[in-house]
Amino acid sequence: MSLADQRIDYGRHSLDEASVDPDPIVQFERWYAEAMAAKVPEPNAMTLATATPGGVPEARIVLLKGVTAAGFTFFTDYRSPKAIALGLNPVAALVFFWQLLERQVRIIGRVERIAPAESAEYFHSRPHGSQLGAWTSRQSSVLPDRATLEAALAETEARYAEGAVPYPEHWGGFRVVPEAIEFWQGRSNRLHDRIRYRRAAGGWERERLSP
């Protein structure tokens, strides 16, 4: 199989300093709304990259569940490898790729846990099955087989057969507080448009990057 000749020449849109909002969060929300309007599948899917204190990187896809001026929020099992890595080295990178719009957004920032009350509020808004799943699975732990997981789920269902599922303290949200946000727009001949925001005293500064 040859990959050398597999290429797409981008050219749907352009991006310049005059067209972007001075606030990168507002610009992100604008692009996100356009991704929704274009029916991009799961536009909130993002790559989350972490690193151990020793510098070993790991990346996986998670779902964005909130964006405000404070940052970008996702939820996970606090006992998972990603959560442990973030506890030891609380910085992360996020990447969104919206292929239908030939766009990418890259975010780098420090990471903090959100308040337990905020995590609990979101937990109780999730589908019932997802709530049970958070109690059933210790994320990324080794399982001997699928049957073991299904048996654990049956036990959880029986335990919480009546009444609301309680909020598990081992599960909750993280917020990536951005220090830099880059908006990437595909252009012809790989001469892409790239506008980067960097946090500065009193606000954000913008700069164009070479493709």
N, CA and C of each residue as an Amber inpcrd file, in Angstrom:
protein
   633
   0.8430000  -1.1990000   0.0000000   0.0000000   0.0000000   0.0000000
   0.8760000   1.2460000   0.0000000   0.6490000   2.1180000  -0.9610000
   1.4170000   3.3540000  -1.0470000   0.5960000   4.5160000  -0.4900000
   1.2000000   5.2920000   0.3970000   0.5340000   6.4600000   0.9700000
   1.0530000   7.7680000   0.3940000   2.1400000   7.6990000  -0.3670000
   2.8050000   8.9260000  -0.8000000   1.9170000   9.8040000  -1.6760000
   1.0190000   9.1970000  -2.4500000   0.1960000   9.9800000  -3.3780000
  -1.1930000  10.3030000  -2.8440000  -1.4630000   9.9610000  -1.5970000
  -2.7720000  10.2550000  -1.0130000  -2.7660000  11.6760000  -0.4700000
  -3.5150000  12.5410000  -1.1280000  -3.5500000  13.9350000  -0.6970000
  -4.8380000  14.6000000  -1.1390000  -5.2470000  15.5960000  -0.4020000
  -6.3920000  16.4390000  -0.7510000  -5.9050000  17.8730000  -0.7370000
  -6.2390000  18.6170000  -1.7630000  -5.8560000  20.0250000  -1.8100000
  -6.9840000  20.8560000  -1.2180000  -6.7230000  21.4950000  -0.0870000
  -7.7570000  22.2400000   0.6220000  -8.0060000  23.5980000  -0.0290000
  -9.2410000  24.0990000   0.1170000  -9.5170000  25.4140000  -0.4600000
 -10.9150000  25.9360000  -0.1890000 -11.5780000  25.3960000   0.8380000
 -12.9570000  25.8160000   1.1050000 -13.0400000  27.2270000   1.6790000
 -12.1070000  27.5730000   2.5660000 -12.2030000  28.8380000   3.2840000
 -10.8190000  29.4600000   3.4260000 -10.7910000  30.6690000   3.9380000
  -9.5400000  31.3300000   4.2900000  -9.6810000  31.8920000   5.6950000
  -8.5600000  32.3480000   6.2490000  -8.5520000  32.8800000   7.6060000
  -7.5030000  33.9840000   7.6740000  -7.9230000  35.1550000   8.1440000
  -6.9420000  36.2350000   8.2960000  -7.1790000  36.9870000   9.5910000
  -6.2110000  37.8070000   9.9420000  -6.2400000  38.5100000  11.2130000
  -7.4510000  39.4190000  11.3510000  -7.9030000  39.9620000  10.2450000
  -9.0270000  40.8960000  10.2940000 -10.3610000  40.1990000  10.5390000
 -10.4270000  38.9050000  10.2200000 -11.7120000  38.2010000  10.3010000
 -11.9270000  37.4840000  11.6300000 -10.8720000  37.2820000  12.4150000
 -11.0270000  36.5340000  13.6520000 -11.4030000  37.4690000  14.7960000
 -12.0880000  36.9000000  15.7880000 -12.4750000  37.6850000  16.9570000
 -11.2500000  37.9330000  17.8550000 -11.1940000  39.0650000  18.5360000
 -10.0760000  39.3140000  19.4540000  -9.9990000  38.2990000  20.5970000
 -11.1190000  37.6650000  20.9180000 -11.1820000  36.6810000  21.9950000
 -11.1810000  35.2820000  21.3850000 -10.1870000  34.4370000  21.6820000
 -10.1360000  33.1110000  21.0630000 -11.2890000  32.1960000  21.4790000
 -11.8520000  32.4060000  22.6570000 -12.9910000  31.5880000  23.0580000
 -14.2010000  31.9100000  22.1890000 -14.4160000  33.1830000  21.9210000
 -15.5000000  33.5850000  21.0160000 -15.2470000  33.0280000  19.6220000
 -14.0070000  33.0820000  19.1710000 -13.6710000  32.5330000  17.8500000
 -13.9070000  31.0260000  17.8140000 -13.5410000  30.3300000  18.8940000
 -13.7960000  28.8890000  18.9550000 -15.2900000  28.6060000  18.8810000
 -16.0760000  29.3370000  19.6420000 -17.5180000  29.1150000  19.6400000
 -18.1080000  29.3850000  18.2480000 -17.5630000  30.3530000  17.5490000
 -18.0160000  30.6450000  16.1820000 -17.7260000  29.4650000  15.2650000
 -16.4920000  28.9650000  15.3270000 -16.1400000  27.8220000  14.4870000
 -16.9150000  26.5760000  14.8870000 -17.1500000  26.3930000  16.1850000
 -17.8980000  25.2210000  16.6390000 -19.3240000  25.2700000  16.1040000
 -19.9380000  26.4520000  16.1410000 -21.2960000  26.5990000  15.6100000
 -21.3210000  26.2830000  14.1140000 -20.2900000  26.6720000  13.3970000
 -20.2310000  26.3710000  11.9670000 -20.0250000  24.8810000  11.7280000
 -19.2780000  24.2260000  12.6040000 -19.1230000  22.7740000  12.4910000
 -20.4460000  22.0670000  12.7460000 -21.2040000  22.5530000  13.7110000
 -22.5320000  21.9930000  13.9660000 -23.4410000  22.1910000  12.7580000
 -23.4320000  23.4010000  12.2030000 -24.2910000  23.6980000  11.0530000
 -23.9210000  22.8440000   9.8470000 -22.6260000  22.5230000   9.7100000
 -22.1590000  21.6970000   8.5970000 -22.3740000  20.2090000   8.8490000
 -22.9280000  19.8690000  10.0300000 -23.1790000  18.4840000  10.4230000
 -21.8930000  17.6510000  10.4570000 -20.8370000  18.2570000  10.9890000
 -19.6190000  17.5010000  11.2420000 -19.9360000  16.4370000  12.2970000
 -19.6020000  15.1650000  12.0520000 -19.8940000  14.1270000  13.0570000
 -19.1370000  14.3940000  14.3600000 -19.8690000  14.3700000  15.4510000
 -19.2860000  14.5730000  16.7790000 -18.2360000  15.6960000  16.7960000
 -18.6690000  16.9210000  16.5650000 -17.7010000  18.0280000  16.5430000
 -17.0080000  18.2550000  17.8730000 -17.5670000  17.7070000  18.9500000
 -16.9360000  17.8720000  20.2640000 -15.8750000  16.8110000  20.5480000
 -15.6310000  15.8960000  19.6080000 -14.5690000  14.9100000  19.7870000
 -13.2190000  15.6040000  19.6370000 -12.3190000  15.3700000  20.5880000
 -11.0230000  16.0450000  20.5580000  -9.9380000  15.0940000  21.0320000
  -8.7630000  15.2570000  20.4780000  -7.6080000  14.5260000  20.9790000
  -7.1080000  15.2200000  22.2360000  -6.9280000  14.4430000  23.2870000
  -6.3420000  14.9290000  24.5340000  -4.9680000  14.2940000  24.6770000
  -3.9350000  15.1180000  24.6880000  -2.5700000  14.6290000  24.8540000
  -2.0490000  15.0140000  26.2310000  -1.4930000  14.0340000  26.9270000
  -0.8850000  14.2450000  28.2450000   0.5250000  13.6860000  28.2060000
   1.2860000  13.9550000  29.2610000   2.6300000  13.3950000  29.3690000
   2.9220000  13.0960000  30.8250000   3.6780000  12.0450000  31.0370000
   4.1160000  11.7050000  32.3910000   5.1870000  12.7010000  32.8290000
   5.4960000  12.7610000  34.1230000   6.5950000  13.6250000  34.5620000
   7.9160000  13.2940000  33.8650000   8.0620000  12.0430000  33.4100000
   9.2620000  11.6430000  32.6790000   9.2340000  11.9750000  31.2090000
   8.1140000  12.5580000  30.7450000   8.0380000  12.9960000  29.3600000
   7.4560000  11.9930000  28.3920000   6.8690000  10.9020000  28.8810000
   6.2660000   9.9170000  27.9820000   4.8670000  10.4140000  27.5870000
   4.6160000  10.6130000  26.2860000   3.3220000  11.1480000  25.8650000
   2.2790000  10.0510000  25.6780000   1.0120000  10.4270000  25.8580000
  -0.1200000   9.5610000  25.5370000  -1.2100000  10.4460000  24.9610000
  -1.9820000   9.9130000  24.0270000  -3.0740000  10.6760000  23.4270000
  -4.2620000   9.7620000  23.2270000  -5.4550000  10.3610000  23.3330000
  -6.6960000   9.6120000  23.1420000  -7.7970000  10.6060000  22.7850000
  -8.9120000  10.0990000  22.2730000 -10.0540000  10.9490000  21.9460000
 -10.9900000  11.0070000  23.1470000 -11.3640000  12.2160000  23.5490000
 -12.3740000  12.4290000  24.5820000 -13.3800000  13.4400000  24.0290000
 -14.4450000  13.6840000  24.7760000 -15.4910000  14.5890000  24.3110000
 -15.4950000  15.8750000  25.1330000 -15.4870000  16.9940000  24.4400000
 -15.6380000  18.2900000  25.0900000 -17.0590000  18.3920000  25.6300000
 -17.1940000  18.7730000  26.8950000 -18.5140000  18.8880000  27.5010000
 -18.8240000  20.2930000  28.0000000 -17.9240000  21.2200000  27.7870000
 -18.2010000  22.5950000  28.1790000 -17.0710000  23.5010000  27.7580000
 -17.4130000  24.7150000  27.3400000 -16.3990000  25.7210000  27.0490000
 -16.9170000  27.0660000  27.5430000 -16.1080000  27.7380000  28.3360000
 -16.4100000  29.0620000  28.8600000 -15.1190000  29.8770000  28.8020000
 -15.2070000  31.1090000  29.2620000 -13.9960000  31.9360000  29.3280000
 -12.9290000  31.2890000  30.1990000 -13.3510000  30.4190000  31.1310000
 -12.4010000  29.7620000  32.0330000 -11.6290000  28.6440000  31.3540000
 -12.2000000  28.0170000  30.3090000 -11.4910000  26.9500000  29.6390000
 -12.4000000  25.8750000  29.0720000 -11.7870000  24.7300000  28.7690000
 -12.4280000  23.6210000  28.0630000 -12.5500000  22.4290000  29.0200000
 -13.7600000  21.8940000  29.1670000 -14.0320000  20.8870000  30.1870000
 -14.3470000  19.5240000  29.5730000 -13.7820000  18.4810000  30.1740000
 -14.1280000  17.0990000  29.8340000 -14.2060000  16.3070000  31.1310000
 -14.7830000  15.0910000  31.0430000 -15.0000000  14.2600000  32.2370000
 -14.3570000  12.8900000  32.0490000 -13.9540000  12.2990000  33.1680000
 -13.2980000  10.9970000  33.1040000 -13.2900000  10.3530000  34.4810000
 -12.8260000   9.1300000  34.5340000 -12.5720000   8.4220000  35.7880000
 -11.2750000   8.9720000  36.3740000 -11.3230000   9.4680000  37.5980000
 -10.1300000  10.0410000  38.2160000  -9.0600000   8.9870000  38.5230000
  -9.4140000   7.6980000  38.3960000  -8.4400000   6.6300000  38.6120000
  -7.7690000   6.1910000  37.3120000  -8.1490000   6.7960000  36.2000000
  -7.6430000   6.4010000  34.8950000  -6.2130000   6.8960000  34.6800000
  -5.4780000   6.3050000  33.7230000  -4.1120000   6.7680000  33.4390000
  -4.0430000   8.2500000  33.0800000  -5.0290000   8.7420000  32.3150000
  -4.9870000  10.1550000  31.9380000  -5.1150000  11.0570000  33.1610000
  -6.0090000  10.6700000  34.0860000  -6.1990000  11.4790000  35.2860000
  -4.9740000  11.4250000  36.1900000  -4.3700000  10.2600000  36.2990000
  -3.1600000  10.1360000  37.1060000  -2.0320000  10.9750000  36.5110000
  -1.8860000  10.9180000  35.1700000  -0.8600000  11.7220000  34.4990000
  -1.0940000  13.2040000  34.7350000  -2.3540000  13.6240000  34.6680000
  -2.6580000  15.0440000  34.8630000  -2.4350000  15.4750000  36.3100000
  -2.6260000  14.5580000  37.2380000  -2.3430000  14.8840000  38.6200000
  -0.8650000  15.1110000  38.8720000  -0.0110000  14.3840000  38.1490000
   1.4340000  14.4990000  38.3220000   2.0480000  15.5810000  37.4460000
   1.4280000  15.8100000  36.2950000   1.9510000  16.7850000  35.3300000
   0.7490000  17.5240000  34.7300000   0.2360000  18.5460000  35.4060000
  -1.0520000  19.1390000  35.0500000  -1.0140000  20.1220000  33.8800000
  -0.5550000  19.6270000  32.7440000  -0.6200000  20.3750000  31.4910000
  -1.0980000  19.4120000  30.4100000  -1.7500000  19.9530000  29.3830000
  -2.2980000  19.0960000  28.3390000  -2.4250000  19.8750000  27.0410000
  -2.5970000  19.1270000  25.9590000  -2.8990000  19.7020000  24.6520000
  -4.1930000  19.0780000  24.1440000  -5.0050000  19.8840000  23.4840000
  -6.2350000  19.4290000  22.8520000  -6.1390000  19.7110000  21.3550000
  -6.7170000  18.8350000  20.5420000  -6.7850000  19.0640000  19.1030000
  -8.1740000  18.6870000  18.6020000  -8.8130000  19.6210000  17.9180000
 -10.0500000  19.3630000  17.1900000  -9.7180000  19.3410000  15.7030000
 -10.2720000  18.3710000  14.9550000 -10.1040000  18.3400000  13.5070000
 -11.4740000  18.1740000  12.8720000 -11.9240000  19.2090000  12.1860000
 -13.2150000  19.2140000  11.5070000 -12.9650000  19.1290000  10.0070000
 -12.8410000  17.9020000   9.5090000 -12.4010000  17.6640000   8.1440000
 -13.3380000  18.2800000   7.1110000 -14.6520000  18.2330000   7.3710000
 -15.5920000  18.7740000   6.3910000 -15.3640000  20.2590000   6.1380000
 -14.8330000  20.9620000   7.1230000 -14.5500000  22.3870000   6.9890000
 -13.0630000  22.6660000   6.7790000 -12.2620000  21.5880000   6.7370000
 -10.8150000  21.7120000   6.5490000 -10.2170000  22.6140000   7.6320000
 -10.6110000  22.3480000   8.8880000 -10.1950000  23.1740000  10.0100000
  -9.6490000  22.3410000  11.1510000  -8.7340000  22.9490000  11.8710000
  -8.1510000  22.3400000  13.0570000  -7.9850000  23.4280000  14.1180000
  -8.2090000  23.0410000  15.3770000  -7.9460000  23.9420000  16.5010000
  -7.0460000  23.2120000  17.4780000  -5.9540000  23.8710000  17.8680000
  -5.0090000  23.3130000  18.8350000  -5.0000000  24.1880000  20.0720000
  -5.0150000  23.5520000  21.2390000  -5.0800000  24.2640000  22.5200000
  -4.0260000  23.6710000  23.4470000  -3.2860000  24.5180000  24.1100000
  -2.3040000  24.0870000  25.1060000  -2.5720000  24.8650000  26.3870000
  -2.5680000  24.1730000  27.5220000  -2.7930000  24.8950000  28.7690000
  -2.6230000  24.0240000  29.9960000  -2.6860000  24.6680000  31.1250000
  -2.6350000  23.9410000  32.3900000  -4.0030000  23.3190000  32.6600000
  -4.0270000  22.3240000  33.5170000  -5.2450000  21.5580000  33.7630000
  -5.5700000  21.5780000  35.2480000  -6.8550000  21.7210000  35.5530000
  -7.3120000  21.7110000  36.9370000  -8.5870000  20.8940000  37.0360000
  -8.8100000  20.2930000  38.1940000 -10.0950000  19.6290000  38.4360000
 -11.1710000  20.6830000  38.6480000 -12.3550000  20.3970000  38.1560000
 -13.4670000  21.2960000  38.4240000 -14.0640000  20.9640000  39.7980000
 -14.9300000  21.8290000  40.2960000 -15.5230000  21.6290000  41.6200000
 -16.3810000  20.3610000  41.6350000 -16.3530000  19.5880000  42.7330000
 -17.1750000  18.3790000  42.8200000 -18.6520000  18.6380000  42.5490000
 -19.1680000  19.7820000  42.9840000 -20.5850000  20.0770000  42.7460000
 -20.8750000  20.1990000  41.2580000 -19.9340000  20.7750000  40.5110000
 -20.1150000  20.9020000  39.0630000 -20.0600000  19.5340000  38.3900000
 -19.1460000  18.6760000  38.8570000 -19.0730000  17.3100000  38.3180000
 -20.3460000  16.5360000  38.6190000 -20.8490000  16.6740000  39.8410000
 -22.0700000  15.9580000  40.2250000 -23.2550000  16.4190000  39.4020000
 -23.3300000  17.7230000  39.1520000 -24.4440000  18.2440000  38.3480000
 -24.4310000  17.6400000  36.9500000 -23.2430000  17.5790000  36.3460000
 -23.1650000  16.9870000  35.0150000 -23.4540000  15.4870000  35.0650000
 -22.9170000  14.8000000  36.0870000 -23.1430000  13.3560000  36.2020000
 -24.6260000  13.0320000  36.2050000 -25.4090000  13.7930000  36.9480000
 -26.8400000  13.5030000  37.0530000 -27.6150000  13.8940000  35.8000000
 -26.9730000  14.6190000  34.8880000 -27.6150000  14.9380000  33.6140000
 -27.3630000  13.8600000  32.5660000 -26.4760000  12.9150000  32.8560000
 -26.1220000  11.8740000  31.8930000 -27.2260000  10.8120000  31.8170000
 -27.2770000  10.0630000  30.7080000 -28.2330000   8.9480000  30.6280000
 -27.9970000   7.9560000  31.7690000 -29.0670000   7.2820000  32.1710000
 -28.9950000   6.3430000  33.2910000 -27.9120000   5.2900000  33.0720000
 -27.8370000   4.7710000  31.8550000 -26.8400000   3.7390000  31.5740000
 -25.4190000   4.2440000  31.7230000 -25.1860000   5.4930000  31.3530000
 -23.8500000   6.0700000  31.5100000 -23.5010000   6.2640000  32.9800000
 -24.4910000   6.6100000  33.7700000 -24.2550000   6.7290000  35.2070000
 -23.8620000   5.3770000  35.8020000 -24.5740000   4.3280000  35.4000000
 -24.2270000   2.9880000  35.8850000 -22.8350000   2.5860000  35.4180000
 -22.4910000   2.9640000  34.1960000 -21.1840000   2.6230000  33.6570000
 -20.0450000   3.2240000  34.4600000 -20.2470000   4.4490000  34.9620000
 -19.2040000   5.0920000  35.7540000 -18.9340000   4.3410000  37.0530000
 -19.9680000   3.7020000  37.6030000 -19.7970000   2.8900000  38.8150000
 -19.2390000   1.4990000  38.4860000 -19.5080000   1.0190000  37.2780000
 -19.1500000  -0.3530000  36.9230000 -17.6920000  -0.4990000  36.5300000
 -17.1970000   0.4530000  35.7580000 -15.8740000   0.3140000  35.1480000
 -14.8100000   1.1120000  35.8860000 -13.6760000   0.4870000  36.1460000
 -12.4700000   1.2020000  36.5630000 -11.6630000   1.3950000  35.2830000
 -11.7620000   2.5740000  34.7270000 -11.2920000   2.8210000  33.3690000
  -9.8340000   2.4110000  33.1600000  -9.6140000   1.6510000  32.0840000
  -8.3000000   1.1830000  31.6250000  -7.7070000   0.0560000  32.4560000
  -8.4090000  -0.4210000  33.5010000  -7.9100000  -1.5850000  34.2300000
  -8.1010000  -2.8370000  33.3720000  -7.2790000  -3.8460000  33.6150000
  -7.2990000  -5.0620000  32.7980000  -8.4930000  -5.9370000  33.1740000
  -9.2080000  -6.4340000  32.1560000 -10.3370000  -7.3460000  32.3390000
  -9.9950000  -8.7150000  31.7620000 -10.3990000  -9.7970000  32.4150000
 -10.1380000 -11.1140000  31.8400000 -10.9840000 -11.3950000  30.6060000
 -12.1950000 -10.8180000  30.5640000 -13.0780000 -11.0440000  29.4160000
 -14.2740000 -10.0920000  29.5140000 -15.0860000 -10.0620000  28.4560000
 -16.2700000  -9.1950000  28.4120000 -17.3010000  -9.6150000  29.4520000
 -17.3930000 -10.9120000  29.6970000 -18.3890000 -11.4190000  30.6360000
 -18.1850000 -10.8400000  32.0330000 -16.9320000 -10.6040000  32.4070000
 -16.6490000 -10.0230000  33.7170000 -17.2410000  -8.6250000  33.8240000
 -17.1000000  -7.8530000  32.7620000 -17.6520000  -6.4970000  32.7500000
 -19.1750000  -6.5330000  32.8100000 -19.7780000  -7.4200000  32.0470000
 -21.2390000  -7.5010000  32.0260000 -21.7890000  -7.9730000  33.3700000
 -21.0600000  -8.8560000  34.0460000 -21.4830000  -9.2960000  35.3760000
 -21.4000000  -8.1400000  36.3660000 -20.3540000  -7.3280000  36.2400000
 -20.2180000  -6.1700000  37.1250000 -21.3370000  -5.1690000  36.8800000
 -21.7250000  -5.0060000  35.6240000 -22.8290000  -4.1060000  35.3070000
 -24.1310000  -4.6150000  35.9150000 -24.3590000  -5.9190000  35.8460000
 -25.5740000  -6.4960000  36.4250000 -25.6240000  -6.2460000  37.9310000
 -24.4900000  -6.3380000  38.5950000 -24.4340000  -6.0650000  40.0290000
 -24.7470000  -4.5930000  40.3120000 -24.2150000  -3.7020000  39.4710000
 -24.4700000  -2.2720000  39.6480000 -25.9450000  -1.9630000  39.4290000
 -26.5230000  -2.5660000  38.4070000 -27.9510000  -2.3500000  38.1250000
 -28.8030000  -2.7990000  39.3080000 -28.4400000  -3.9180000  39.9030000
 -29.1960000  -4.4170000  41.0570000 -29.0170000  -3.5060000  42.2640000
 -27.8220000  -2.9940000  42.4490000 -27.5260000  -2.1470000  43.6030000
 -28.3120000  -0.8290000  43.5390000 -28.4730000  -0.3040000  42.3270000
 -29.1580000   0.9780000  42.1670000 -30.4730000   0.8200000  41.4090000
 -31.1590000  -0.2780000  41.7010000 -32.4270000  -0.5510000  41.0120000
 -33.5160000   0.4360000  41.4090000 -33.3960000   1.0050000  42.5890000
 -34.4130000   1.9520000  43.0650000 -33.7490000   3.2830000  43.4140000
 -34.3830000   4.3470000  42.9960000 -33.8830000   5.6720000  43.3410000
 -32.7920000   6.1420000  42.3940000 -32.2920000   7.3460000  42.6570000
 -31.2750000   7.9530000  41.8120000 -29.9190000   7.2810000  42.0180000
 -29.1140000   7.2690000  40.9660000 -27.7520000   6.7540000  41.0630000
 -26.9030000   7.8330000  41.7310000 -26.2070000   7.5150000  42.8160000
 -25.4080000   8.5460000  43.4960000 -24.1870000   8.9380000  42.6750000
 -23.7040000  10.1340000  42.9180000 -22.5080000  10.6170000  42.2350000
 -21.2660000   9.9030000  42.7740000 -20.4460000   9.3080000  41.9160000
 -19.2300000   8.6260000  42.3710000 -18.0750000   9.6190000  42.5010000
 -17.4540000   9.6810000  43.6490000 -16.3840000  10.6460000  43.8720000
 -15.1220000  10.3280000  43.0730000 -15.0470000   9.1200000  42.5130000
 -13.8780000   8.7720000  41.6970000 -14.0240000   9.2390000  40.2540000
 -15.0480000   9.9760000  39.9640000 -15.3430000  10.3910000  38.5790000
 -15.6150000  11.8850000  38.5630000 -15.1530000  12.5690000  37.5320000
 -15.4350000  14.0030000  37.4930000 -14.7390000  14.7050000  36.3500000
 -14.7420000  16.0200000  36.4220000 -14.2860000  16.8290000  35.3150000
 -12.9160000  17.4520000  35.5130000 -12.2760000  17.7200000  34.3710000
 -11.0620000  18.5140000  34.3010000 -11.3300000  19.7100000  33.3920000
 -10.6460000  20.7870000  33.6730000 -10.7200000  21.9730000  32.8190000
  -9.3270000  22.3070000  32.3080000  -9.1920000  22.4280000  30.9910000
  -7.9470000  22.8900000  30.3970000  -8.0320000  24.4160000  30.2830000
  -7.1720000  25.0960000  31.0050000  -7.1360000  26.5620000  31.0130000
  -6.1200000  26.9910000  29.9620000  -6.5590000  27.5370000  28.8430000
  -5.6430000  27.7210000  27.7150000  -4.6150000  28.8220000  27.9230000
  -3.4080000  28.5070000  27.4890000  -2.3400000  29.5030000  27.4010000
  -2.0960000  29.8940000  25.9520000  -2.4280000  28.9770000  25.0380000
  -2.2970000  29.2440000  23.6050000  -3.3900000  28.4840000  22.8630000
  -3.9780000  29.1240000  21.8530000  -5.0010000  28.5080000  21.0110000
  -4.6710000  28.8580000  19.5640000  -4.5550000  27.8300000  18.7280000
  -4.2470000  28.0500000  17.3110000  -5.4130000  27.6030000  16.4400000
  -5.7920000  28.4650000  15.5060000  -6.8280000  28.1630000  14.5150000
  -6.1410000  27.9300000  13.1730000  -6.4080000  26.7650000  12.5990000
  -5.7570000  26.3210000  11.3670000  -6.8200000  26.1200000  10.2920000
  -6.6420000  26.8010000   9.1700000  -7.5590000  26.6680000   8.0430000
  -6.7890000  26.1420000   6.8470000  -7.2180000  24.9980000   6.3250000
  -6.5380000  24.4150000   5.1760000  -6.6230000  25.3060000   3.9500000
  -5.5080000  25.4250000   3.2220000  -5.4490000  26.2170000   1.9930000
  -4.7300000  25.4280000   0.9110000  -4.8340000  25.8970000  -0.2890000
  -4.2510000  25.2080000  -1.4340000  -2.7260000  25.1480000  -1.3430000
  -2.1670000  24.0840000  -1.9010000  -0.7160000  23.8810000  -1.9760000
  -0.0470000  23.8170000  -0.6040000  -0.8060000  23.4150000   0.3830000
  -0.3120000  23.2700000   1.7590000   0.1350000  24.6050000   2.3680000
  -0.2850000  25.7310000   1.7640000   0.0300000  27.0400000   2.3260000
  -1.1220000  27.4690000   3.2180000  -1.2860000  26.7550000   4.3290000
  -2.4320000  26.9130000   5.2090000  -2.3890000  28.2320000   5.9730000
  -3.5640000  28.6900000   6.3840000  -3.6710000  29.8500000   7.2700000
  -3.6220000  29.3760000   8.7150000  -2.7660000  30.0090000   9.5180000
  -2.6450000  29.6600000  10.9370000  -2.5800000  30.9370000  11.7600000
  -3.5660000  31.0990000  12.6350000  -3.5980000  32.2400000  13.5450000
  -3.5210000  31.7000000  14.9670000  -2.5090000  32.1540000  15.7030000
  -2.3160000  31.7040000  17.0760000  -2.5650000  32.8540000  18.0540000
  -3.3130000  32.5200000  19.1060000  -3.5100000  33.4350000  20.2270000
  -2.6260000  32.9640000  21.3710000  -1.9630000  33.9070000  22.0280000
  -1.2000000  33.5810000  23.2280000  -1.6090000  34.5220000  24.3450000
  -1.7890000  33.9180000  25.5260000  -2.2150000  34.7160000  26.6610000
  -1.1150000  35.7230000  27.0290000  -1.5190000  36.9530000  27.2070000
  -0.5890000  38.0150000  27.5710000  -1.1940000  38.8230000  28.7050000
  -0.4270000  39.7290000  29.2700000  -0.9220000  40.5560000  30.3610000
  -2.1510000  41.3390000  29.9010000  -3.2620000  41.0970000  30.5780000
  -4.4770000  41.8400000  30.2760000  -5.2800000  41.3340000  29.1000000
  -4.9070000  40.2230000  28.4940000  -5.7080000  39.7340000  27.3690000
  -4.9610000  38.7320000  26.5100000  -5.1860000  38.7920000  25.2070000
  -4.6120000  37.8490000  24.2640000  -3.8920000  38.6160000  23.1580000
  -2.7890000  38.0680000  22.7050000  -2.1130000  38.6040000  21.5060000
  -2.2460000  37.5980000  20.3850000  -2.3400000  38.1200000  19.1600000
  -2.5180000  37.2670000  17.9900000  -1.2930000  37.3480000  17.0900000
  -1.0030000  36.2510000  16.3880000   0.1020000  36.2340000  15.4410000
  -0.1810000  35.1970000  14.3730000   0.2950000  35.4840000  13.1740000
   0.1810000  34.5400000  12.0660000   1.4110000  33.6490000  12.0450000
   1.1740000  32.3520000  11.8640000   2.2740000  31.3770000  11.7870000
   2.4770000  30.9170000  10.3530000   3.6890000  30.6420000  10.0130000
   3.9850000  30.0610000   8.7120000   3.4020000  28.6600000   8.6230000
   2.8780000  28.2870000   7.4760000   2.3290000  26.9320000   7.3510000
   3.4130000  25.8630000   7.3670000
